[in-house]
Amino acid sequence: MNFEERAQQALRHYLLALQFFTRIPVTGRLAAWVGFSPEMLRASSAHFPGVGWVVGACACMVYALLYLGLGAAPATPWVAAALSTAATVLLTGGFHEDGLADVADGLGGSQERERALDIMKDSRIGAFGAMALVLALLAKTGLLALLGQRGLSPALAALAGAHVVSRFFPLLLVRGLPYIGDSARSKAKPLADSITLVQLTVAMAWCVAPLAVIALGEGVLFVLLALLLSGVCTALLARWFLVRLQGFTGDCLGAVQQVAEIAFYLGAALAMGLRTGG
């Protein structure tokens, strides 16, 4: 396979990932050109952080337009934070938020492994799932508003970095833990198959440019603390899933994305606090 063929194949895989994880339509002739197979869907996992480029760009655009358009008012960062978060939920269809809610319901609702897995398969949201969603949205809004109070640049840097990096960390679960979901019913089963080192390297490559730009603009500490907290939270969740479930499901991947995103914002906010002395 020559370079042009490899580039076309990578673009097909990327568009498939974009179609699967967002509401962006890939239809008609474009869909026919992209094609579909379980093998292609499996290969598309290398481009999950690339989907974060699109989601992050949307969030940054909404945040910046509101931040600049509403003027210097105390509530401006809060409005920008809330509506940029809403924009990402609309763009992704709440795909990852749904996974977080299901995991919270399952692991919060029962100490028994089989019962927890059954609860996670239920499409209805229970008390634990509702609490997890509310707390996650509040955490995102509060942290993005806090960053916005420090200036527009830190908020945009955190948004761009978080949406890319948070889509890399779930791939570490795919690499390190066994998949225990319902293979017969899960549309995401091909995505949960073991990821290769080459795919993981490609996914990591998607993260390099945004993080480098952020480090140049906001400082190395900004990136390091954000990555550290995201990584620690991912490791803790992976350990929890291994102990409670003996592996992971597709919902677990969504939960990791959400927690890693919030942790990235927290790390960025802590870095800004250290820079300004509180």
RABELFEN-V210828 format. One record per residue. N is the residue number from 1. RES is the residue in one letter. OMEGA is omega in whole degrees, 0 to 359 (none if undefined). D_LAST is the distance of its C-alpha to the last C-alpha in Angstrom with 1 decimal. Layout:
BEGIN
((N	RES	OMEGA	D_LAST) (N	RES	OMEGA	D_LAST))
END
This chain:
BEGIN
((1	M	181	54.8) (2	N	185	54.0) (3	F	181	50.7) (4	E	179	51.4) (5	E	178	52.3) (6	R	179	49.1) (7	A	178	47.0) (8	Q	178	48.8) (9	Q	179	48.4) (10	A	179	44.6) (11	L	176	44.4) (12	R	180	46.4) (13	H	179	44.2) (14	Y	180	41.1) (15	L	177	42.7) (16	L	176	43.7) (17	A	179	40.2) (18	L	179	39.1) (19	Q	185	41.9) (20	F	189	41.2) (21	F	174	37.4) (22	T	176	37.3) (23	R	178	39.5) (24	I	185	40.4) (25	P	171	44.2) (26	V	190	46.1) (27	T	174	49.6) (28	G	183	53.1) (29	R	180	54.0) (30	L	179	50.5) (31	A	179	50.5) (32	A	179	53.9) (33	W	180	52.8) (34	V	181	49.8) (35	G	178	51.9) (36	F	170	50.9) (37	S	176	51.6) (38	P	179	49.8) (39	E	178	49.7) (40	M	179	48.0) (41	L	177	45.4) (42	R	181	44.8) (43	A	183	44.3) (44	S	181	41.9) (45	S	179	39.3) (46	A	186	38.4) (47	H	179	37.2) (48	F	177	34.9) (49	P	176	31.8) (50	G	173	33.8) (51	V	177	34.0) (52	G	175	30.2) (53	W	182	30.5) (54	V	180	32.5) (55	V	179	30.3) (56	G	179	27.1) (57	A	177	28.9) (58	C	180	29.9) (59	A	180	26.4) (60	C	181	25.0) (61	M	180	28.0) (62	V	181	27.6) (63	Y	183	23.8) (64	A	181	24.4) (65	L	180	27.5) (66	L	181	25.9) (67	Y	181	22.7) (68	L	184	24.9) (69	G	183	27.8) (70	L	178	26.2) (71	G	185	24.5) (72	A	176	21.3) (73	A	182	21.3) (74	P	183	18.6) (75	A	185	20.5) (76	T	180	21.0) (77	P	180	18.3) (78	W	178	19.6) (79	V	179	23.2) (80	A	180	22.6) (81	A	183	20.9) (82	A	185	23.7) (83	L	174	26.6) (84	S	175	25.6) (85	T	178	25.4) (86	A	180	28.8) (87	A	180	30.2) (88	T	177	29.5) (89	V	178	31.2) (90	L	183	34.1) (91	L	183	34.4) (92	T	183	34.5) (93	G	180	36.3) (94	G	185	33.7) (95	F	183	35.3) (96	H	177	32.3) (97	E	178	31.2) (98	D	177	34.7) (99	G	178	34.5) (100	L	180	31.4) (101	A	180	33.2) (102	D	179	36.3) (103	V	179	34.7) (104	A	178	32.9) (105	D	184	36.2) (106	G	183	38.2) (107	L	176	36.1) (108	G	186	35.1) (109	G	181	38.6) (110	S	175	40.6) (111	Q	181	40.5) (112	E	185	43.6) (113	R	184	43.2) (114	E	179	46.1) (115	R	178	45.2) (116	A	179	41.5) (117	L	177	42.9) (118	D	179	45.3) (119	I	181	42.5) (120	M	179	40.5) (121	K	181	43.6) (122	D	183	43.9) (123	S	180	42.8) (124	R	180	41.9) (125	I	178	38.3) (126	G	184	38.1) (127	A	182	35.6) (128	F	178	33.4) (129	G	179	33.4) (130	A	179	32.5) (131	M	180	29.6) (132	A	180	28.3) (133	L	180	28.7) (134	V	181	27.0) (135	L	180	24.0) (136	A	180	23.8) (137	L	177	24.0) (138	L	180	21.5) (139	A	179	19.0) (140	K	183	19.8) (141	T	182	19.6) (142	G	182	16.4) (143	L	178	14.5) (144	L	175	16.4) (145	A	178	15.7) (146	L	177	11.9) (147	L	179	12.4) (148	G	176	14.9) (149	Q	175	12.6) (150	R	181	11.0) (151	G	181	14.7) (152	L	185	17.9) (153	S	179	18.0) (154	P	180	15.2) (155	A	180	16.8) (156	L	179	20.2) (157	A	180	19.4) (158	A	179	18.1) (159	L	182	21.2) (160	A	182	23.6) (161	G	184	22.5) (162	A	183	22.3) (163	H	176	25.7) (164	V	186	27.3) (165	V	182	25.9) (166	S	176	26.1) (167	R	173	29.8) (168	F	186	30.3) (169	F	176	29.2) (170	P	180	31.9) (171	L	177	34.4) (172	L	174	33.6) (173	L	179	34.9) (174	V	180	38.0) (175	R	192	38.4) (176	G	184	37.8) (177	L	177	39.1) (178	P	177	42.4) (179	Y	184	42.8) (180	I	181	44.2) (181	G	179	44.3) (182	D	185	47.5) (183	S	184	49.0) (184	A	186	51.8) (185	R	187	49.6) (186	S	176	46.4) (187	K	184	46.3) (188	A	183	43.3) (189	K	179	45.4) (190	P	180	45.9) (191	L	185	42.2) (192	A	175	41.7) (193	D	184	44.3) (194	S	181	43.1) (195	I	182	41.3) (196	T	178	42.6) (197	L	177	40.7) (198	V	178	41.7) (199	Q	179	40.2) (200	L	178	37.0) (201	T	177	36.9) (202	V	178	37.5) (203	A	179	34.7) (204	M	180	32.3) (205	A	177	33.6) (206	W	184	32.5) (207	C	190	28.8) (208	V	185	29.0) (209	A	179	29.1) (210	P	181	26.1) (211	L	178	23.9) (212	A	179	25.1) (213	V	179	24.5) (214	I	179	20.9) (215	A	178	20.3) (216	L	184	21.9) (217	G	187	19.8) (218	E	179	16.3) (219	G	182	16.6) (220	V	181	18.1) (221	L	178	14.9) (222	F	181	14.4) (223	V	184	18.0) (224	L	180	18.1) (225	L	179	15.5) (226	A	178	17.0) (227	L	182	20.4) (228	L	181	19.8) (229	L	178	18.7) (230	S	180	21.5) (231	G	179	24.0) (232	V	180	23.2) (233	C	177	23.6) (234	T	180	26.8) (235	A	179	28.1) (236	L	178	27.6) (237	L	179	29.3) (238	A	178	32.1) (239	R	180	32.7) (240	W	179	32.8) (241	F	180	35.2) (242	L	181	37.4) (243	V	186	37.6) (244	R	188	38.2) (245	L	186	40.1) (246	Q	179	41.3) (247	G	182	40.0) (248	F	172	38.5) (249	T	176	39.6) (250	G	177	38.7) (251	D	179	36.5) (252	C	179	34.5) (253	L	177	33.8) (254	G	179	32.5) (255	A	179	30.3) (256	V	179	28.8) (257	Q	181	28.1) (258	Q	181	26.3) (259	V	178	24.1) (260	A	178	23.5) (261	E	180	22.4) (262	I	180	19.9) (263	A	178	18.6) (264	F	177	18.3) (265	Y	181	16.1) (266	L	178	13.9) (267	G	178	13.7) (268	A	179	13.0) (269	A	177	10.1) (270	L	179	8.7) (271	A	178	9.6) (272	M	177	8.0) (273	G	178	4.5) (274	L	181	6.0) (275	R	185	7.7) (276	T	179	5.7) (277	G	175	3.8) (278	G	none	0.0))
END
